[in-house]
Structures are given as structure tokens and as C-alpha cells.
């Protein structure tokens, strides 16, 4: 049923939104300590009806609980600041009820500064799972401790444009140096343990990420971007596909700028990639590291491309390799500039591909 201009939405005998002439809900912040604010936003967002919610520019939303978002949602938060102070909870996630990327569909999130102020119990600021057709635009995600800014598990057709993710370095044990600002995970028990949103166990069966695009984003963390692969026999042949990055700036302070595991058909173009990791991290001090764990003899036909990037690294510029004698498809590295301790071919270690194309790469040792 269509809403009319001036119609209101009530929750607990309080008006929390008013419809404008475009049938968009205009949110009325509650302004409490964060518990009722989250509950009111859940009331508006957690359903799967087609809807647009606009939060007034200049609003600060304080939270102690997380917000659940449903399908067919446009959330416009330009100029809005979300602050999560509850320990061990994020700001935004979805209920994981359906497999095959159907738990969350057709969502647009525009704008907002999304801050976590965790002190003891980290949790992803934004966590989506079994989701498809997701757009994130002009968002800024900031953490108060080294934790995951955005976590996508078994998601496909996701676009992040003009987003900034900054994860703080200090305040966590040294053994967690590999924690990434953005994580792309397969849906496996090891990597979904602790997520509060998983309801249907059929959603945790090795599904991977497909067709993920980051464009003109800034990412800063102990590790920048991480697409995780699993070595366990049951899941080792599950491969992420078509992860693409264009014109992004990505920094890893303690590990790679970009680590892609069990990923094929990837494209990294015109990015600035920086790792400041100590050389003692070994291979993990590379600017770009791509590696396969899939079973022996498995070969991808998808082509891979690394082109037009500027890479600063304390060890290798880029490494593409298989750890199990399986092979990538054709892989091209072209027009890249690398600033590394090693010169020539030692800076770029690309192996185990059906065909390797190297052209117009420059290395500055």
C-alpha cells in the first residue's frame, strides 16, 4: 500500500518517520543513549518491503545495539554520524536466513560516517552475508581499535564507490597483525563463528564472493583488503571470482595492501598500493599477494589483470603463486611502477599461470 505525503510511522506510541512527497521516509531521531534508537531503526529497516529512509543531515546516531537491514532498501545517510559504543556489536548487518545470496538483496547505502568505539571486544562495523546487488557510496568507516571495517561473506554483485575505511592500528595484541580493513570471506564455519546474524546453517556451506568492485576507495588497516581462502579439503576448491579494484588507495601497515586467496578472474587497475610491513613478515610484506590452495590439477580459465598500479613495498611488489600445483588462467601485469628493495624480476614473482604476460613494468629499487 502506497504511503501519502504527510503519513507517519509510529513505534511505541512515538512518531519515528514521516513520508515526503516522493514516498520516502524521513527519520525522526529519538536521541536517547542508543538502545531505543537502534530499535526504532530496526523497526523501519529490518523488513524486506521496498523502502527509502532518509536521516537528516547533521544528525548523530548513538547506538548500543546493532541495526539490521532488510532487502529492497535505500538508506540515505549523507552528513550523518553513527557511533557504536556497545562492546562486541557492529553497526549494520543482515539476518542470514536464505542461501545462494538471497538473505539480502537490492540495497543501496549512501553516505554516513560509521564509527565504532569498541575498547575490548572487536566486531565488524558493517557485516553482510549471503547478499547480492548491494551498492555502498560515499561512506566513511572508522574503528577505534584494529578490527574489520567491512566484512562481506558469500556476497555477489557488490559495488563500493568513493568509500573510506580506516582501521586503527594500536590497542591489540601483536599476534593479530594480519587483521584487514575489508574482508571478503567464504561462508565456512571457521570464518562465520561469532557472527550473531546467522540463523540458517545451510547458509554456511562454502559459498564464495563473486563480482565485487571497489572503485575510488581509500582503505587503511593492518592489512588492507583480504579475500580469504580455506585450505581444508572440504572447501579448498571454492574460489572467489571477479574481484576488481580501480583507482583505489590501499595501505597495509603490518601486512599486504592486497591479499587474494583462492581468487580468480581478478583485476587490479590504476591503484596506489602501499605496505609498510617489516621485512620479517616475509611474503606477507608484499604489496600484492595472490595465492591458490585449490586441489592439484584444477585450472581456472578466467583471465587476471594487474595493470597501471603504483606499488610501494618493503619486500616484493607482487606475488602470484599456487601452493598446490593448480594453475591460474592467463595473467597479465602491465604498466605497473614498483618501489621495492629488489630490482628486476625479483620484485615481481608471477608463477603457475596458463600464460604470463609482462610488459612495460618499471621497478625502482
C-alpha positions as CSV (number, residue, x, y, z in Angstrom):
1,X,0.0,0.0,0.0
2,X,1.5,3.3,-1.1
3,X,2.0,6.0,1.5
4,X,0.7,9.5,1.1
5,X,2.6,12.8,1.7
6,X,2.5,13.5,5.4
7,X,1.7,10.0,6.6
8,X,3.6,9.0,9.7
9,X,5.2,5.8,11.1
10,X,4.7,5.2,14.8
11,X,6.7,2.9,17.1
12,X,5.9,2.5,20.8
13,X,3.4,5.4,20.5
14,X,6.1,7.7,19.1
15,X,6.4,9.1,15.6
16,X,9.7,8.0,14.2
17,X,9.3,8.8,10.5
18,X,7.2,11.0,8.1
19,X,6.6,10.4,4.4
20,X,7.6,13.1,2.0
21,X,6.1,13.8,-1.5
22,X,8.4,11.1,-3.0
23,X,7.1,8.4,-0.6
24,X,10.5,8.4,1.2
25,X,10.5,8.1,5.0
26,X,12.1,11.0,6.8
27,X,13.6,9.7,10.0
28,X,12.9,11.5,13.3
29,X,15.8,10.7,15.6
30,X,14.9,9.6,19.2
31,X,18.2,10.9,20.7
32,X,18.5,8.5,23.6
33,X,21.6,6.7,24.8
34,X,21.5,4.3,21.9
35,X,19.2,1.4,22.8
36,X,15.8,2.7,21.7
37,X,17.4,4.4,18.7
38,X,18.6,1.1,17.3
39,X,15.2,-0.5,18.0
40,X,13.4,2.3,16.1
41,X,15.8,2.0,13.1
42,X,15.3,-1.8,13.1
43,X,11.5,-1.3,13.0
44,X,11.9,0.8,9.9
45,X,14.7,-1.1,8.1
46,X,14.6,-4.8,9.1
47,X,11.7,-5.8,6.8
48,X,12.0,-6.6,3.1
49,X,9.4,-4.2,1.7
50,X,10.7,-1.7,-0.9
51,X,11.6,1.5,1.0
52,X,13.8,4.6,1.3
53,X,14.8,6.0,4.6
54,X,16.5,9.4,4.8
55,X,18.2,10.5,8.0
56,X,18.5,14.3,8.5
57,X,21.9,15.7,7.6
58,X,24.0,16.7,10.7
59,X,22.4,14.0,12.9
60,X,24.5,11.9,15.3
61,X,23.0,8.5,15.9
62,X,24.3,6.9,19.1
63,X,24.0,3.2,19.4
64,X,24.4,0.4,21.9
65,X,22.9,-2.3,19.7
66,X,23.3,-3.1,16.1
67,X,20.9,-2.2,13.2
68,X,19.5,-5.0,11.0
69,X,18.9,-4.0,7.4
70,X,16.4,-5.8,5.1
71,X,16.1,-6.3,1.3
72,X,14.9,-3.6,-1.1
73,X,16.2,-0.8,1.0
74,X,17.7,2.5,0.2
75,X,19.4,4.2,3.2
76,X,20.4,7.8,2.7
77,X,22.7,9.0,5.4
78,X,24.6,11.9,3.9
79,X,26.1,14.0,6.7
80,X,25.0,11.6,9.4
81,X,27.4,10.1,12.0
82,X,26.7,6.7,13.5
83,X,28.5,5.9,16.8
84,X,28.5,2.4,18.2
85,X,29.6,2.1,21.8
86,X,28.2,-1.3,22.6
87,X,31.0,-3.9,23.0
88,X,31.1,-6.8,20.6
89,X,28.4,-5.5,18.3
90,X,28.6,-3.8,14.9
91,X,26.5,-1.0,13.4
92,X,24.9,-2.7,10.4
93,X,24.2,-6.3,9.4
94,X,21.5,-8.5,7.9
95,X,19.7,-11.6,9.1
96,X,21.2,-14.7,7.3
97,X,18.2,-16.8,6.5
98,X,18.5,-17.9,2.9
99,X,21.4,-19.4,1.0
100,X,22.5,-18.7,-2.6
101,X,22.9,-14.9,-2.0
102,X,19.2,-14.4,-1.1
103,X,19.4,-13.3,2.5
104,X,19.8,-9.7,1.5
105,X,19.0,-8.2,-2.0
106,X,18.8,-4.9,-3.7
107,X,20.3,-2.5,-1.1
108,X,21.8,1.0,-1.5
109,X,23.6,2.8,1.3
110,X,24.6,6.4,0.6
111,X,26.9,8.4,2.8
112,X,27.4,8.4,6.6
113,X,30.3,8.3,9.0
114,X,30.2,4.9,10.7
115,X,32.3,4.8,13.8
116,X,32.9,2.0,16.3
117,X,34.2,2.9,19.8
118,X,34.9,-0.6,21.0
119,X,37.5,-0.9,23.7
120,X,37.7,-4.6,24.4
121,X,35.6,-6.7,22.1
122,X,36.0,-6.0,18.3
123,X,33.3,-6.7,15.8
124,X,32.9,-5.8,12.1
125,X,31.4,-2.3,11.8
126,X,29.4,-3.5,8.7
127,X,28.8,-7.2,8.1
128,X,26.8,-8.6,5.2
129,X,26.4,-12.3,4.4
130,X,24.6,-14.2,1.6
131,X,23.8,-10.8,0.0
132,X,23.5,-9.7,-3.6
133,X,23.0,-6.5,-5.6
134,X,24.5,-4.2,-2.9
135,X,25.7,-0.6,-3.5
136,X,27.7,1.4,-1.0
137,X,28.6,5.0,-1.9
138,X,30.4,7.8,-0.1
139,X,30.6,6.0,3.2
140,X,33.4,6.5,5.8
141,X,34.1,3.7,8.3
142,X,36.3,4.4,11.3
143,X,37.3,2.0,14.1
144,X,38.8,2.7,17.5
145,X,40.8,-0.5,17.5
146,X,42.2,-2.9,14.9
147,X,39.0,-4.6,13.7
148,X,37.3,-5.3,10.4
149,X,35.7,-2.2,8.9
150,X,33.6,-4.0,6.3
151,X,33.1,-7.8,6.2
152,X,31.4,-9.4,3.2
153,X,30.7,-13.2,3.5
154,X,29.4,-15.0,0.5
155,X,28.3,-11.9,-1.3
156,X,27.9,-11.1,-5.1
157,X,27.3,-8.1,-7.2
158,X,28.6,-5.6,-4.6
159,X,29.9,-2.2,-5.5
160,X,31.8,0.2,-3.2
161,X,32.4,3.6,-4.7
162,X,34.1,6.6,-3.0
163,X,34.2,4.9,0.3
164,X,36.9,5.3,3.0
165,X,37.7,2.7,5.6
166,X,40.2,3.5,8.3
167,X,41.0,0.9,11.0
168,X,43.2,2.0,13.9
169,X,46.4,0.2,14.5
170,X,47.2,0.3,18.2
171,X,45.5,-1.4,21.1
172,X,45.6,-5.0,20.1
173,X,47.9,-7.9,20.6
174,X,50.8,-8.3,18.1
175,X,49.6,-11.7,17.0
176,X,46.6,-10.1,15.3
177,X,48.8,-8.1,12.9
178,X,47.0,-9.6,9.9
179,X,43.5,-8.2,10.6
180,X,42.2,-6.5,7.4
181,X,40.2,-3.3,7.0
182,X,38.0,-5.1,4.4
183,X,37.5,-8.8,4.4
184,X,35.8,-11.0,1.7
185,X,35.1,-14.4,3.1
186,X,33.7,-17.7,2.0
187,X,30.8,-19.0,4.1
188,X,32.6,-21.6,6.2
189,X,32.3,-22.3,9.9
190,X,35.8,-21.1,10.8
191,X,35.1,-17.6,9.3
192,X,31.4,-17.2,10.4
193,X,31.9,-18.2,14.0
194,X,30.9,-15.3,16.3
195,X,28.5,-13.7,13.8
196,X,25.2,-13.1,15.6
197,X,23.1,-12.9,12.4
198,X,23.4,-16.5,11.1
199,X,20.1,-18.3,11.5
200,X,20.1,-20.9,8.8
201,X,23.0,-23.3,8.9
202,X,22.5,-24.1,5.1
203,X,23.9,-20.6,4.5
204,X,27.3,-21.8,5.8
205,X,28.3,-24.3,3.1
206,X,31.4,-22.8,1.4
207,X,29.7,-20.2,-0.8
208,X,32.2,-17.6,-2.0
209,X,32.2,-13.9,-3.1
210,X,31.6,-13.1,-6.8
211,X,31.7,-9.9,-8.8
212,X,33.0,-7.4,-6.1
213,X,34.0,-3.9,-7.3
214,X,35.9,-1.3,-5.3
215,X,36.3,2.0,-7.1
216,X,38.0,5.2,-6.0
217,X,38.1,4.0,-2.3
218,X,40.6,4.7,0.4
219,X,41.4,1.7,2.7
220,X,43.8,1.7,5.6
221,X,44.4,-1.1,8.1
222,X,47.0,-3.5,9.4
223,X,46.2,-5.4,6.2
224,X,44.3,-3.5,3.6
225,X,42.0,-5.9,1.6
226,X,41.8,-9.6,2.2
227,X,39.9,-12.2,0.3
228,X,40.2,-15.3,2.4
229,X,40.7,-18.9,1.1
230,X,40.4,-22.1,3.1
231,X,43.0,-24.9,3.0
232,X,40.6,-27.5,4.4
233,X,39.9,-30.3,2.0
234,X,36.1,-29.7,2.0
235,X,36.4,-26.1,0.9
236,X,39.7,-25.7,-0.8
237,X,38.2,-25.8,-4.3
238,X,35.8,-22.9,-3.6
239,X,37.1,-19.9,-5.5
240,X,36.2,-16.3,-5.3
241,X,35.7,-14.8,-8.8
242,X,35.9,-11.3,-10.4
243,X,37.2,-9.2,-7.5
244,X,38.0,-5.9,-9.1
245,X,39.7,-2.7,-7.8
246,X,40.0,0.5,-9.7
247,X,41.7,3.8,-8.7
248,X,41.8,2.9,-5.0
249,X,44.4,3.8,-2.4
250,X,45.1,0.9,-0.1
251,X,47.6,0.8,2.8
252,X,48.6,-2.2,5.0
253,X,50.7,-1.1,7.9
254,X,51.7,-4.6,9.1
255,X,50.9,-6.8,6.1
256,X,50.0,-6.7,2.4
257,X,48.0,-3.9,0.9
258,X,46.0,-6.6,-1.0
259,X,45.9,-10.3,-0.3
260,X,43.7,-12.5,-2.5
261,X,43.4,-16.2,-1.7
262,X,41.6,-18.7,-3.9
263,X,40.6,-15.9,-6.2
264,X,40.4,-16.0,-10.0
265,X,39.4,-13.5,-12.6
266,X,40.7,-10.7,-10.5
267,X,41.5,-7.2,-11.9
268,X,43.7,-4.5,-10.1
269,X,43.9,-1.4,-12.2
270,X,45.3,2.1,-11.5
271,X,45.6,1.7,-7.8
272,X,48.1,3.1,-5.3
273,X,49.1,0.1,-3.1
274,X,51.3,0.5,0.0
275,X,52.6,-1.9,2.5
276,X,54.7,-0.7,5.5
277,X,55.1,-4.2,6.9
278,X,58.5,-5.2,8.3
279,X,60.5,-7.4,6.0
280,X,60.5,-10.1,8.6
281,X,56.9,-10.7,7.6
282,X,58.4,-12.5,4.6
283,X,56.0,-13.0,1.7
284,X,53.3,-11.0,3.7
285,X,55.4,-7.8,3.3
286,X,54.4,-7.8,-0.4
287,X,52.3,-5.1,-1.9
288,X,50.1,-7.6,-3.7
289,X,49.9,-11.3,-2.8
290,X,47.6,-13.7,-4.7
291,X,47.7,-17.4,-4.0
292,X,45.7,-20.6,-4.7
293,X,45.1,-23.5,-2.4
294,X,42.8,-25.5,-4.8
295,X,43.4,-29.1,-5.5
296,X,46.2,-30.3,-7.8
297,X,45.2,-30.1,-11.4
298,X,42.5,-27.6,-11.1
299,X,43.0,-24.7,-13.6
300,X,41.0,-21.5,-14.0
301,X,40.2,-20.2,-17.5
302,X,39.4,-16.7,-16.2
303,X,41.9,-14.1,-17.1
304,X,43.6,-12.0,-14.4
305,X,45.0,-8.4,-14.8
306,X,47.3,-6.2,-12.8
307,X,47.8,-3.0,-14.7
308,X,48.7,0.6,-14.1
309,X,49.3,0.3,-10.4
310,X,51.9,2.1,-8.3
311,X,53.2,-0.2,-5.5
312,X,55.4,0.6,-2.5
313,X,56.6,-2.4,-0.6
314,X,59.2,-3.4,1.9
315,X,59.8,-6.7,0.2
316,X,58.1,-7.8,-3.1
317,X,55.9,-5.7,-5.4
318,X,53.6,-8.5,-6.4
319,X,53.5,-12.3,-5.9
320,X,51.1,-14.6,-7.8
321,X,51.6,-18.2,-6.9
322,X,49.9,-21.6,-6.3
323,X,50.6,-23.6,-3.2
324,X,49.2,-26.8,-4.6
325,X,50.3,-27.1,-8.2
326,X,47.0,-25.9,-9.5
327,X,47.1,-23.0,-12.0
328,X,45.7,-19.6,-12.7
329,X,44.3,-18.6,-16.1
330,X,46.2,-16.1,-18.2
331,X,47.7,-13.4,-16.0
332,X,48.9,-10.0,-17.3
333,X,51.0,-7.5,-15.4
334,X,51.5,-4.3,-17.4
335,X,52.4,-0.7,-16.9
336,X,53.0,-1.0,-13.2
337,X,55.5,1.0,-11.2
338,X,57.1,-0.7,-8.2
339,X,59.2,0.9,-5.4
340,X,60.8,-2.1,-3.6
341,X,64.2,-3.3,-2.2
342,X,64.7,-5.7,-5.0
343,X,65.3,-4.9,-8.7
344,X,64.2,-6.6,-11.9
345,X,62.4,-9.9,-11.9
346,X,62.9,-10.5,-8.2
347,X,60.4,-7.7,-7.5
348,X,57.6,-9.4,-9.4
349,X,57.1,-13.1,-8.8
350,X,54.3,-14.4,-11.0
351,X,54.1,-18.1,-11.5
352,X,51.7,-21.1,-12.0
353,X,49.6,-19.5,-14.7
354,X,48.4,-20.9,-18.0
355,X,50.1,-17.9,-19.7
356,X,52.0,-14.9,-18.2
357,X,52.1,-11.6,-20.0
358,X,54.6,-9.0,-18.6
359,X,55.0,-5.7,-20.4
360,X,56.1,-2.1,-19.6
361,X,56.6,-2.6,-15.9
362,X,59.1,-0.5,-14.1
363,X,60.9,-1.3,-10.9
364,X,62.7,1.2,-8.7
365,X,64.9,-0.5,-6.2
